[in-house]
Amino acid sequence: MSETRRIVVLDGYTTTPADAAGVAPEGEPSWDAMRVLGDVTVYARSDDADVEGRIGDAACAIGNKVRFTAGRFAALPKLRYLGLMSTGTDAVDLGAAAAHGVVVTNIPGYSTASVAQHAWALALALVGRMPQAARAVRDGGWLTSPDFCFAVGRWHELEGKTLGVVGLGDIGTAVARVGAALGMRVAAFSRSRKDVGLDVDWVELDAVFAQADVLSLHCPLTPETEGLVDARRLSLMKPTAVLVNTARGALVDEAALAAVLVEGRIAGAGLDVLATEPPTTGCPLLAAPNCLITPHLGWASVEARHRLMGLLTGNLRSWAEGSPRNVVTPQGASA
């Protein structure tokens, strides 16, 4: 495995909060299994200007959000393998990787349960008005209430309502299963209308927006899907509906979503992703009403990160042995 002698991890902190020596705290995923494959250098974070110097003549790089452009691949002629610590591949110019002979692998399926759970946590919190209720209790509203039941507004059952899902891959399917278990009708839009073992009403994209009481996004970010949730589609939604996005922030026109929230034209939005992460102070959603934002943590349960590390190491080992797996093609499909 001579090609794996030097392995550079560019942004390892979110996968496991290792120290400067790359040693992970007890209970966190460890880089130890990867060290069997070569000399592993772990950087918690890498600024854009650091990348070429840190990789140098290494054949193997591991990254998550670091961008790999055509120019970057050209500047790294010894690079032969790029292992992504993610399912999404939008940070990489896959065509340029192929042109420069770099194998790119991703990590499919590791966070399905975690992201589905988080999507429903956001949806249920919004539908049940839980942030408002908890805030009212903290502010003393229940203490001064004449009744045992302190209401902060109306909320509704989900049984009999419609769950709209955009993208019915593994995570979208897991979210749909929970919706079905809650007694919801599932209306979905997906490029491939595959059998997922559920009673699904396949509808066009605009119809998902119009029919959903809870609308959950689970499609990849591509040039075709960027800004998919725009002002026109938001105008199709019910005033009682909530939007949940645990996929990619740039799927949503943030100014348009902020506007409909300010105007009360939908009931709320639960977002685990934003177009720019971390957000800037000018992000219009940070001050929007009925907008519940979490800091891109739906994927990051301890269990999911352990699975990620095992798959990441396995991908590298398979490539080193000449039988690469989870290879991502320029079209974005895993081999």
Phi, psi and chi 1 to 4 in degrees:
 res  aa     phi    psi   chi1   chi2   chi3   chi4
   1 MET       -   46.4  -62.9 -176.5 -174.5      -
   2 SER   -61.5  -32.2   58.1      -      -      -
   3 GLU   -67.5  -20.7  -76.7 -169.2  -69.7      -
   4 THR   -94.8   11.5   64.5      -      -      -
   5 ARG   -54.0  -40.3 -176.2   66.1   61.5 -168.9
   6 ARG  -121.8  120.3 -161.6  164.1  154.9 -102.2
   7 ILE  -124.2  122.9  -56.2  160.3      -      -
   8 VAL  -111.6  118.1  179.3      -      -      -
   9 VAL   -96.4  118.4 -179.5      -      -      -
  10 LEU   -87.6  -34.7  -65.8  165.1      -      -
  11 ASP  -146.1   73.3   47.9  -10.2      -      -
  12 GLY   -88.3   -8.9      -      -      -      -
  13 TYR   -64.2  -39.8 -171.6   83.6      -      -
  14 THR   -69.3  -27.9   53.6      -      -      -
  15 THR   -74.9  -41.9  -63.2      -      -      -
  16 THR  -155.7  130.0 -173.6      -      -      -
  17 PRO   -78.2   68.0   28.5  -34.2      -      -
  18 ALA   -73.4  159.8      -      -      -      -
  19 ASP   -82.5 -172.7   61.7   19.4      -      -
  20 ALA   -61.6  -24.3      -      -      -      -
  21 ALA   -89.8    3.1      -      -      -      -
  22 GLY    81.0   15.7      -      -      -      -
  23 VAL   -93.7  125.7  178.0      -      -      -
  24 ALA   -87.8  147.3      -      -      -      -
  25 PRO   -62.2  158.2  -19.0   30.8      -      -
  26 GLU   -58.3  134.3 -175.6  176.7   -5.0      -
  27 GLY    90.9  -14.4      -      -      -      -
  28 GLU   -92.7  156.9  -70.1  -71.9  -29.5      -
  29 PRO   -58.0  145.1  -21.3   31.6      -      -
  30 SER  -116.6  149.3  168.8      -      -      -
  31 TRP   -84.9    2.6  -61.8  101.8      -      -
  32 ASP   -60.3  -41.5  -70.8  -10.1      -      -
  33 ALA   -63.6  -33.8      -      -      -      -
  34 MET   -70.5  -28.8 -170.9  176.2  -70.8      -
  35 ARG   -64.6  -21.0  -64.2 -174.6 -161.9  -76.9
  36 VAL   -64.8  -25.9  175.1      -      -      -
  37 LEU   -88.4   -8.9  -57.9  174.8      -      -
  38 GLY   163.6 -168.2      -      -      -      -
  39 ASP   -88.7  105.2 -179.2    8.1      -      -
  40 VAL   -96.8  125.0  178.9      -      -      -
  41 THR  -111.1  123.7  -58.7      -      -      -
  42 VAL  -110.0  120.9  179.4      -      -      -
  43 TYR  -104.8  131.3  -65.6  100.8      -      -
  44 ALA   -62.1  -43.7      -      -      -      -
  45 ARG  -147.0  152.5  -56.3  167.9 -174.7   86.5
  46 SER  -134.2  122.6  -65.6      -      -      -
  47 ASP   -70.8  159.4  -68.9  -27.5      -      -
  48 ASP   -55.2  -38.4 -162.4   59.9      -      -
  49 ALA   -71.3  -14.8      -      -      -      -
  50 ASP   -85.5  -21.5  -62.2  -30.1      -      -
  51 VAL   -61.9  -54.4  174.9      -      -      -
  52 GLU   -60.4  -42.2  -78.5   87.6   -8.8      -
  53 GLY   -65.5  -35.9      -      -      -      -
  54 ARG   -74.9  -37.0  -72.1 -179.2  171.3  179.9
  55 ILE   -74.9  -45.5  -65.0  176.2      -      -
  56 GLY    55.5 -123.4      -      -      -      -
  57 ASP   -97.7   15.5   61.3   -2.3      -      -
  58 ALA   -67.6  143.9      -      -      -      -
  59 ALA   -85.0  -19.6      -      -      -      -
  60 CYS  -127.3  129.7  -56.9      -      -      -
  61 ALA  -127.5  146.8      -      -      -      -
  62 ILE  -121.6  128.0  -54.4  -65.2      -      -
  63 GLY  -145.5  168.4      -      -      -      -
  64 ASN  -127.7  -74.3 -167.8  -24.0      -      -
  65 LYS  -102.0   -5.1  -64.4  -59.7 -178.5 -176.4
  66 VAL   -63.0  132.8  172.2      -      -      -
  67 ARG   -83.9  136.2  -59.6 -157.2   69.8   81.4
  68 PHE  -118.5  103.9  -81.1   81.2      -      -
  69 THR   -98.6  175.5   61.9      -      -      -
  70 ALA   -59.8  -40.8      -      -      -      -
  71 GLY   -63.9  -37.3      -      -      -      -
  72 ARG   -67.5  -42.7  175.9  148.1  -69.3  159.2
  73 PHE   -63.0  -39.3  -75.0  117.1      -      -
  74 ALA   -63.4  -32.4      -      -      -      -
  75 ALA   -80.5   -5.7      -      -      -      -
  76 LEU  -125.2   68.7  -63.7  167.0      -      -
  77 PRO   -66.0  -18.7   24.3  -34.7      -      -
  78 LYS   -88.5  -10.8  -62.5  -66.5 -177.8   67.9
  79 LEU   -69.8  130.7 -173.6   65.3      -      -
  80 ARG  -125.7  -14.4  -69.8  -67.5  172.2  -93.7
  81 TYR  -144.4  131.6  176.9   83.5      -      -
  82 LEU  -126.6  111.8  173.1   60.5      -      -
  83 GLY   -98.2  117.7      -      -      -      -
  84 LEU   -87.1  137.4  -64.3  177.7      -      -
  85 MET   -92.8   43.8  -66.2 -179.9  -79.1      -
  86 SER  -159.2  165.6   63.1      -      -      -
  87 THR   -84.5  -43.2  -56.7      -      -      -
  88 GLY   -68.6  148.5      -      -      -      -
  89 THR  -122.9   15.4   61.4      -      -      -
  90 ASP   -69.1  -10.5   45.9  -78.7      -      -
  91 ALA   -84.0   -3.5      -      -      -      -
  92 VAL  -122.0  134.2 -179.5      -      -      -
  93 ASP   -80.5   94.7 -176.0  -28.2      -      -
  94 LEU   -66.9  -33.4  -64.4  172.3      -      -
  95 GLY   -63.5  -42.4      -      -      -      -
  96 ALA   -66.6  -38.7      -      -      -      -
  97 ALA   -58.7  -46.7      -      -      -      -
  98 ALA   -63.0  -41.2      -      -      -      -
  99 ALA   -64.3  -29.7      -      -      -      -
 100 HIS   -97.1    9.1  -73.2  -85.3      -      -
 101 GLY    72.1   28.3      -      -      -      -
 102 VAL  -101.6  123.9  178.8      -      -      -
 103 VAL   -81.5  128.2  173.2      -      -      -
 104 VAL  -114.4  129.2 -179.6      -      -      -
 105 THR  -121.4  154.4   63.7      -      -      -
 106 ASN  -127.3 -176.6   72.4  -20.0      -      -
 107 ILE  -121.5   87.4  -46.8  -70.0      -      -
 108 PRO   -79.9  145.5   28.8  -33.6      -      -
 109 GLY    80.9   -6.5      -      -      -      -
 110 TYR   -70.2  -29.1   75.8   97.2      -      -
 111 SER  -112.6   15.8   63.8      -      -      -
 112 THR   -54.7  -52.2  -61.5      -      -      -
 113 ALA   -64.5  -39.5      -      -      -      -
 114 SER   -67.2  -46.0  -66.8      -      -      -
 115 VAL   -68.9  -40.1  176.0      -      -      -
 116 ALA   -61.4  -42.7      -      -      -      -
 117 GLN   -61.5  -43.1  176.4  177.5  -46.6      -
 118 HIS   -68.6  -39.3 -164.4   74.8      -      -
 119 ALA   -58.4  -43.2      -      -      -      -
 120 TRP   -72.6  -31.4  -85.7  109.6      -      -
 121 ALA   -60.5  -43.3      -      -      -      -
 122 LEU   -65.0  -46.7  -69.8  169.2      -      -
 123 ALA   -62.4  -46.5      -      -      -      -
 124 LEU   -67.8  -36.1  -67.5  171.2      -      -
 125 ALA   -62.8  -40.8      -      -      -      -
 126 LEU   -70.9  -47.8  -73.6  164.8      -      -
 127 VAL   -62.6  -39.3  170.5      -      -      -
 128 GLY   -86.4    1.6      -      -      -      -
 129 ARG    55.6   37.4  -60.1 -179.3   63.6   81.8
 130 MET   -67.5  -41.7  -67.1  178.9 -171.3      -
 131 PRO   -59.7  -40.5  -24.1   34.8      -      -
 132 GLN   -65.4  -41.2  -65.2   92.3  -31.4      -
 133 ALA   -65.1  -45.2      -      -      -      -
 134 ALA   -63.9  -40.1      -      -      -      -
 135 ARG   -65.3  -40.3 -170.4 -179.0  -48.3  115.8
 136 ALA   -63.7  -39.2      -      -      -      -
 137 VAL   -64.9  -45.9  170.4      -      -      -
 138 ARG   -60.0  -34.9  -76.8 -161.2  -51.5  -87.6
 139 ASP   -80.7    1.5  -68.9  -15.4      -      -
 140 GLY    93.4    5.6      -      -      -      -
 141 GLY   -61.9  -37.9      -      -      -      -
 142 TRP   -73.6  -34.2 -158.6   10.5      -      -
 143 LEU   -59.5  -32.9  -68.1  173.4      -      -
 144 THR  -102.3    5.7   58.6      -      -      -
 145 SER   -76.5  140.4  171.0      -      -      -
 146 PRO   -79.2   -6.9   29.3  -34.7      -      -
 147 ASP  -118.1  155.1  -57.2  -54.0      -      -
 148 PHE   -68.1  -22.3   76.1   93.5      -      -
 149 CYS  -112.6  118.0  173.9      -      -      -
 150 PHE  -106.9  110.0  177.0   68.3      -      -
 151 ALA   -91.4  138.3      -      -      -      -
 152 VAL  -116.9   13.5  -65.3      -      -      -
 153 GLY   136.7  165.1      -      -      -      -
 154 ARG   -77.1  145.2  -64.2 -173.0  -59.1  174.3
 155 TRP  -138.2  164.1   63.4  -80.3      -      -
 156 HIS  -129.5  152.3  -58.9  -83.4      -      -
 157 GLU   -70.8  152.9  -66.6  179.8  -12.8      -
 158 LEU   -93.9  -18.4  -70.4  175.2      -      -
 159 GLU   -58.1  129.6 -174.8  173.3    9.3      -
 160 GLY    86.1   -8.0      -      -      -      -
 161 LYS   -88.1  178.3  -55.7  -66.6 -165.0  -58.8
 162 THR  -110.3  127.5  -66.1      -      -      -
 163 LEU   -95.1  120.6  167.8   66.3      -      -
 164 GLY   -99.4  129.6      -      -      -      -
 165 VAL  -123.9  126.2 -177.7      -      -      -
 166 VAL  -106.1  106.6  179.2      -      -      -
 167 GLY    98.8  102.3      -      -      -      -
 168 LEU  -109.8   57.3 -148.2   60.2      -      -
 169 GLY   -83.6 -153.3      -      -      -      -
 170 ASP   -61.3  -47.6  -70.3  -15.4      -      -
 171 ILE   -71.6  -44.0  -63.8  173.8      -      -
 172 GLY   -58.7  -38.5      -      -      -      -
 173 THR   -66.8  -40.8  -61.2      -      -      -
 174 ALA   -62.8  -40.7      -      -      -      -
 175 VAL   -64.6  -41.3  167.0      -      -      -
 176 ALA   -63.8  -37.5      -      -      -      -
 177 ARG   -61.7  -41.3  -73.0 -163.5 -178.8  103.1
 178 VAL   -64.9  -42.7  175.0      -      -      -
 179 GLY   -59.1  -44.0      -      -      -      -
 180 ALA   -62.4  -39.1      -      -      -      -
 181 ALA   -65.2  -27.1      -      -      -      -
 182 LEU   -82.5   -0.2  -70.1  171.3      -      -
 183 GLY    87.3   20.3      -      -      -      -
 184 MET   -92.4  147.9  -60.1 -175.9   75.1      -
 185 ARG   -75.0  138.3  164.5 -175.7  173.8 -109.4
 186 VAL  -107.1  118.6  177.5      -      -      -
 187 ALA  -113.4  126.7      -      -      -      -
 188 ALA  -134.0  149.5      -      -      -      -
 189 PHE  -122.7  128.8  173.1   83.6      -      -
 190 SER  -153.6  148.4 -175.5      -      -      -
 191 ARG   -62.2  -38.1  -71.9  178.8  -59.0  176.1
 192 SER  -112.5  114.4   59.6      -      -      -
 193 ARG   -86.4   66.1  -62.3 -172.5  173.7 -169.9
 194 LYS   -81.2  157.1   63.3 -178.5 -178.0 -178.8
 195 ASP   -72.7  119.5 -178.6    9.2      -      -
 196 VAL  -111.0   12.9  -65.3      -      -      -
 197 GLY    74.9   19.6      -      -      -      -
 198 LEU  -129.9  160.7  -67.9  170.6      -      -
 199 ASP   -82.4  101.0 -175.0   10.8      -      -
 200 VAL  -116.5  133.5  174.7      -      -      -
 201 ASP   -92.5  111.5  -70.7  -21.0      -      -
 202 TRP   -82.1  121.9  -64.3  104.9      -      -
 203 VAL  -132.8  167.3  -61.0      -      -      -
 204 GLU   -73.1  162.1  -65.4  -55.4  -48.4      -
 205 LEU   -57.4  -47.8 -175.8   57.6      -      -
 206 ASP   -61.7  -33.3  -76.9   -1.4      -      -
 207 ALA   -68.3  -32.4      -      -      -      -
 208 VAL   -60.7  -45.6  176.3      -      -      -
 209 PHE   -62.9  -41.4  -79.8   79.5      -      -
 210 ALA   -72.0  -32.5      -      -      -      -
 211 GLN   -94.4  -22.0  -63.7  174.3   17.7      -
 212 ALA   -73.4  138.5      -      -      -      -
 213 ASP   -91.9  -34.1  -64.2  -73.6      -      -
 214 VAL  -124.8  123.3  173.9      -      -      -
 215 LEU  -115.5  119.3  175.6   59.1      -      -
 216 SER  -119.8  130.3 -164.1      -      -      -
 217 LEU   -97.0  130.1  -55.6  179.1      -      -
 218 HIS  -143.8   33.6  -60.1  -72.3      -      -
 219 CYS  -103.1  157.3   53.1      -      -      -
 220 PRO   -72.9  160.6   27.8  -34.9      -      -
 221 LEU   -88.0  116.7  177.6   60.9      -      -
 222 THR  -135.0  169.9   67.0      -      -      -
 223 PRO   -56.0  -29.7  -28.9   36.9      -      -
 224 GLU   -76.8  -30.6  -67.9   73.3   28.7      -
 225 THR   -98.5  -10.2   61.5      -      -      -
 226 GLU   -60.2  129.2 -174.8  171.9    1.1      -
 227 GLY    69.9   20.5      -      -      -      -
 228 LEU   -56.4  -39.3  177.0  145.2      -      -
 229 VAL   -90.3   89.5 -176.6      -      -      -
 230 ASP  -110.1 -177.3   57.3   11.7      -      -
 231 ALA   -60.0  -38.4      -      -      -      -
 232 ARG   -65.3  -46.8 -175.2 -173.2   68.3   80.0
 233 ARG   -69.9  -35.9  -70.1 -160.0  172.2  100.5
 234 LEU   -62.0  -32.6  -72.8  165.8      -      -
 235 SER   -68.0  -17.0   72.5      -      -      -
 236 LEU   -80.8  -17.7  -58.1  174.7      -      -
 237 MET   -75.3  152.5  -65.5 -178.8   68.0      -
 238 LYS   -67.1  147.9  -58.6  174.6 -176.4  178.9
 239 PRO   -65.7  -17.8   20.2  -31.0      -      -
 240 THR   -95.4    0.6   54.1      -      -      -
 241 ALA   -84.1  155.5      -      -      -      -
 242 VAL  -121.8  146.2  -60.6      -      -      -
 243 LEU  -107.7  133.4  171.1   71.3      -      -
 244 VAL  -123.6  130.4  175.6      -      -      -
 245 ASN  -130.3  109.6 -174.3   12.5      -      -
 246 THR  -117.5   18.3   54.1      -      -      -
 247 ALA   -98.7  -87.3      -      -      -      -
 248 ARG  -139.0  137.4  -73.5  -69.5 -175.4  -94.4
 249 GLY   -62.2  -36.2      -      -      -      -
 250 ALA   -72.6   -1.8      -      -      -      -
 251 LEU   -65.7  -20.1  -63.4  171.4      -      -
 252 VAL  -113.0  133.8  176.1      -      -      -
 253 ASP   -76.4  102.6  179.2  -27.9      -      -
 254 GLU   -66.3  -36.4  -66.7 -176.8  -17.1      -
 255 ALA   -65.1  -40.5      -      -      -      -
 256 ALA   -66.2  -41.3      -      -      -      -
 257 LEU   -66.1  -43.2  176.8   57.7      -      -
 258 ALA   -58.7  -39.7      -      -      -      -
 259 ALA   -63.1  -44.3      -      -      -      -
 260 VAL   -70.9  -29.0  -60.5      -      -      -
 261 LEU   -70.5  -43.7  -70.5  168.2      -      -
 262 VAL   -60.9  -39.2  167.4      -      -      -
 263 GLU   -83.6   -4.6  -65.1  164.4   11.7      -
 264 GLY    71.1   27.1      -      -      -      -
 265 ARG   -85.1  -12.3  -71.2 -168.7  -81.8  127.1
 266 ILE  -134.1  164.3   65.6  171.2      -      -
 267 ALA   -79.3  -26.0      -      -      -      -
 268 GLY   172.4  170.0      -      -      -      -
 269 ALA  -139.5  136.2      -      -      -      -
 270 GLY  -116.9  116.3      -      -      -      -
 271 LEU  -125.8  127.0  -48.5  171.6      -      -
 272 ASP  -104.5   -0.5 -170.6   45.4      -      -
 273 VAL  -140.2  148.0  -71.8      -      -      -
 274 LEU  -131.8  163.6  -66.7  173.3      -      -
 275 ALA   -63.8  -36.8      -      -      -      -
 276 THR  -119.8  126.9  -61.0      -      -      -
 277 GLU  -130.3  125.6  -62.9  173.5  -14.3      -
 278 PRO   -62.3  159.0   -7.3   15.8      -      -
 279 PRO   -71.7  159.1   26.1  -34.7      -      -
 280 THR   -90.7  164.8   63.2      -      -      -
 281 THR   -64.8  -18.4   53.2      -      -      -
 282 GLY   -86.5    2.0      -      -      -      -
 283 CYS   -62.9  119.8  175.3      -      -      -
 284 PRO   -67.3  -17.9   25.6  -34.3      -      -
 285 LEU   -80.8  -17.9  -68.5  169.0      -      -
 286 LEU   -63.5  -28.7  -64.2  179.2      -      -
 287 ALA  -109.9    5.9      -      -      -      -
 288 ALA   -73.5  140.7      -      -      -      -
 289 PRO   -71.2  153.0   27.1  -34.4      -      -
 290 ASN    54.0   36.6  -61.7  -42.3      -      -
 291 CYS  -120.8  112.2 -171.8      -      -      -
 292 LEU  -101.5  113.0 -176.0   57.1      -      -
 293 ILE  -116.4  129.0  -58.4  174.2      -      -
 294 THR  -116.4  153.8   53.0      -      -      -
 295 PRO   -86.5   62.9   31.7  -36.1      -      -
 296 HIS    50.3   54.6 -156.9  145.6      -      -
 297 LEU  -118.0    3.4   51.4   77.6      -      -
 298 GLY   -61.4  -28.6      -      -      -      -
 299 TRP   -82.4  -13.3   65.4  -82.5      -      -
 300 ALA  -102.4   28.9      -      -      -      -
 301 SER   -60.8  156.9   69.1      -      -      -
 302 VAL   -57.4  -42.6  172.6      -      -      -
 303 GLU   -64.0  -42.6  -67.0   83.1   -3.2      -
 304 ALA   -65.2  -39.5      -      -      -      -
 305 ARG   -70.1  -31.4  -70.8 -175.5  -67.4  110.9
 306 HIS   -65.7  -42.6  -86.0  -77.5      -      -
 307 ARG   -61.9  -42.7  -76.0 -167.9  -66.8  -89.2
 308 LEU   -57.2  -48.1 -172.5  160.0      -      -
 309 MET   -63.2  -39.6 -173.0   68.3   80.3      -
 310 GLY   -64.1  -43.2      -      -      -      -
 311 LEU   -69.1  -38.2  -70.0  165.1      -      -
 312 LEU   -60.4  -46.7 -177.9   69.5      -      -
 313 THR   -66.8  -40.4  -57.6      -      -      -
 314 GLY   -63.1  -38.7      -      -      -      -
 315 ASN   -60.6  -45.4  -77.0   -9.3      -      -
 316 LEU   -65.1  -42.4  178.0   56.7      -      -
 317 ARG   -62.5  -43.2  179.9 -178.7  -67.9  108.4
 318 SER   -62.8  -41.4  -65.0      -      -      -
 319 TRP   -63.0  -44.1  172.0   79.7      -      -
 320 ALA   -62.7  -30.0      -      -      -      -
 321 GLU   -87.4    1.8  -67.0  172.7  -11.7      -
 322 GLY    88.6    9.2      -      -      -      -
 323 SER  -129.8   67.2  -58.3      -      -      -
 324 PRO   -61.5  145.6   21.2  -31.6      -      -
 325 ARG  -126.2  162.5   68.2 -178.6 -166.6 -175.3
 326 ASN    53.8   36.3  -65.1  -36.7      -      -
 327 VAL   -76.7  133.9  175.3      -      -      -
 328 VAL  -100.7  126.0 -172.0      -      -      -
 329 THR   -87.5  167.3   71.3      -      -      -
 330 PRO   -58.6  -21.5  -28.3   36.4      -      -
 331 GLN   -83.1   -6.4  -68.6   74.4   34.0      -
 332 GLY    92.1    6.5      -      -      -      -
 333 ALA   -96.8  140.3      -      -      -      -
 334 SER   -81.2  137.2  -66.9      -      -      -
 335 ALA   -86.4      -      -      -      -      -
